[in-house]
Every structure is written in structure tokens, then in C-alpha cells.
Amino acid sequence: MEPYPEDSDRKQGLAKSAEMAISFVPVAGSALQVAFNELAGRRLADRRTRWLNDLAAKVYELEEQVGDFARLTGEDAFMDALTTAAQIADRTSRAEKLEALRNAVVNSVMPDAPDVDTQQLFFDMIDRFTPTHMRMLQLLSDPPGWFDRHGIARPNIYMGPKIGIIEAGMPELSGRRDLIDRYAGALATAGLINQSLSAVMTENGLWVPATTPLGTEFLAFIADPESKVD
């Protein structure tokens, strides 16, 4: 598996292959291609409409903090974030990524928003990372909190590598050291985690956060902005 397995890339490839195959069907090919384009176009339009409606609802809930739609659409930073996020949203059906994109657009105009260049860097990460990447980063940012929030019993590990914490907190990766290394390697390359997950640690070390300041900032950028409101 590649470091950034993307369902959206595979779906786009299949769609293009289907469209090419249709174009080679004698006589009926053009008619089928038109029908395919119309159906795909409607599906994409419906997907974007649902995401924009979800974004609009979140902006409305936080209007006192971020301002109304008229003011926001007049700000270049907001429109840059909206345009970038909408393009990424068109390429995925994953609920976790769509939610992260929605949160990022709203957070782009919050008082503690990163600078515009950092925002673009973060949007690129959202585009490349899978939900598994983001869940692993959340786990590594607060291991004890992850287990408590998800109702998972903390493992009795007194010494060993941090991989044991990941396997216990993300059961779907249990026994998949190959995948864990891939996901963690991508996070480390992006500068979001700073510890080797293979290093043997004491019990206290196993539960210490492994995120860098950049990783913490990225997680804040994709977090639900309502969680930041007192």
C-alpha cells in the first residue's frame, strides 16, 4: 500500500476508464458517454452541495465568532480556503475528510488561524492523508484521552515500543506492523510526529504525546471550531 492510499484517486481512475470504454462502443458510444457525463456531473454537484450546506450550517452556528456570510465572502483568506477545500471535497466521499475540510475552512478565519501559507500546507495534508492518518495523529497527540474518549480499555503495557499503544487504540491495525509503519512514516515525514514508534519506552514514555508543535497546530486546524468556543 502506498503511503497515501486515496479512494478518490482510484474512483477517478475508474471513472476515466469507464468513460474511455464507452467512447469505443460503436454508434451508441456517444449517447452513452453523454449520459455518463450527465449522471457523473449531477452526482458531483450533489456531493458539493451537501458539503457546502454543512459548511454553511457551521458558519451560521459560529456567526458571532467568524461573522456573517457577506463579510466572510469579502475576505480573500476565507475565499482561498473555501476554493481549496471545495476542490478537495470533490475528490472524496470519506465523511472524516469532509468534516476536516469543513472545520478547516471555518478555522481559517478564527482569531488563532495559522498564516495563509501554513493553511495551504495543511490543506495539502488533508488532501493527501487518509482518515487513518488523521486518527493515528489524534491518538499520538493524547494517548490517554484517545482511549477514554473511545471507551477502550488501556492496555497493561509496562515497557515496549509505542506501536503497542497504536495497536490497542486502533484495533483495525492490530498485527499490521507494515501498515502502521507506513502511516507513521508519512506523519513523521510531514513533520507532525517526532518520536520513533519502534523505540522501547517505559510505561510513562508510552503515554507521552508524540506530536510536534506543527502536528498540534494541524490538529487544531481540522478540529471542530465549536470545541474551541468557551
C-alpha positions, 0 to 999 in steps of 0.5 A: 500500500502506498503511503497515501492510499486515496479512494478518490484517486482510484474512483477517478481512475475508474471513472476515466476508464469507464468513460474511455470504454464507452467512447469505443462502443460503436454508434451508441458510444456517444449517447452513452458517454453523454449520459455518463457525463450527465449522471457523473456531473449531477452526482458531483454537484450533489456531493458539493452541495451537501458539503457546502450546506454543512459548511454553511450550517457551521458558519451560521452556528459560529456567526458571532465568532467568524461573522456573517456570510457577506463579510466572510465572502469579502475576505480573500483568506476565507475565499482561498480556503473555501476554493481549496477545500471545495476542490478537495471535497470533490475528490472524496466521499470519506465523511472524516475528510469532509468534516476536516475540510469543513472545520478547516475552512471555518478555522481559517478565519478564527482569531488563532488561524495559522498564516495563509501559507501554513493553511495551504500546507495543511490543506495539502495534508488533508488532501493527501492523508487518509482518515487513518492518518488523521486518527493515528495523529489524534491518538499520538497527540493524547494517548490517554484521552484517545482511549477514554474518549473511545471507551477502550480499555488501556492496555497493561503495557509496562515497557515496549515500543509505542506501536503497542499503544497504536495497536490497542487504540486502533484495533483495525491495525492490530498485527499490521506492523507494515501498515502502521509503519507506513502511516507513521512514516508519512506523519513523521515525514510531514513533520507532525510526529517526532518520536520513533514508534519502534523505540522501547519506552517505559510505561510513562514514555508510552503515554507521552504525546508524540506530536510536534508543535506543527502536528498540534497546530494541524490538529487544531486546524481540522478540529471542530471550531465549536470545541474551541468556543468557551 
